[in-house]
Amino acid sequence: MAKYRFRLQKVMEVKQCAEDRKKQDLAAAERVLDREKRRLDTLTSEGDECRQEILERPSERIDVVRELAGRARFRRLKRDVNRQERTVEHSNQKVDTEREALLQCSKERKMLENLRDKGLLECMREWLRREQKEVDEVARDTFLRRSE
């Protein structure tokens, strides 16, 4: 049987390399997203603690400087939380984009693998047909020799 040679093998290998790169890009984007979510959680908990401190201060004696500093810190944390939420959303979009790119690469590679498999199957069928034809010829020749 002649060895089957898939003409698009190099293209498939390039697609496989591209898919591997996309997997790495997705993993990196997911790591960034995870880091940004942890940062958001930290800022949120700091903001909650700051708000709780402001609410728990005794109302009889008010230290104006401390009160202003606490409120300024709370506003800053609120701004930081809002900024971090936008950063997390951007990171989420980046992960989605990378996931879609990986999915597209995987589809292209899978399509090429299917073409290769179909070609190999057709090659095997052709080989089996030729083999069967040879067997039939041998059987016919044997039959004709016996009947003579």
C-alpha positions, 0 to 999 in steps of 0.5 A: 500500500502506498503511503498516504500523504496529506497535502495540507499537513504543513497548514494543519501544523501551522494551525496547531501552533496557532491554536497552542499560542491561542491557548497560552493567550487565553490562559494569560488573559484568565490569569490577569482577570483572576488577579483583577478580580482579587484586587476588586475584592480587596478594594471592596472589602476595604471600602466596606471596612471604611464605611463601617468605621465611619458608621461606628464612630461615636456621635457624641465626640466628633474629631473633625480631622479624623472624620474628614480623613475617613470620608476622603479615604472612603471616596477614594476607595469608592473611585478605586472600586469603580475603576477596578470594576471597569478594569475587570469588565475589560479583562472579561472582554479580553478573555471572551475575545481570546476564547473566541479566537481559540474556538475559531482556531480549533474549528479550523484545525479540526476541519483540516483533521477531518479532511485528512481523515477522509482522505486517508479513509478514501486511500484505504478504500482504494487500496482495499478495492485494488486488493480485492480486484487482485484476489478476484483475478487470482480466484478467477484464474484458479477457477479457469485453470481447474475447469480446463 
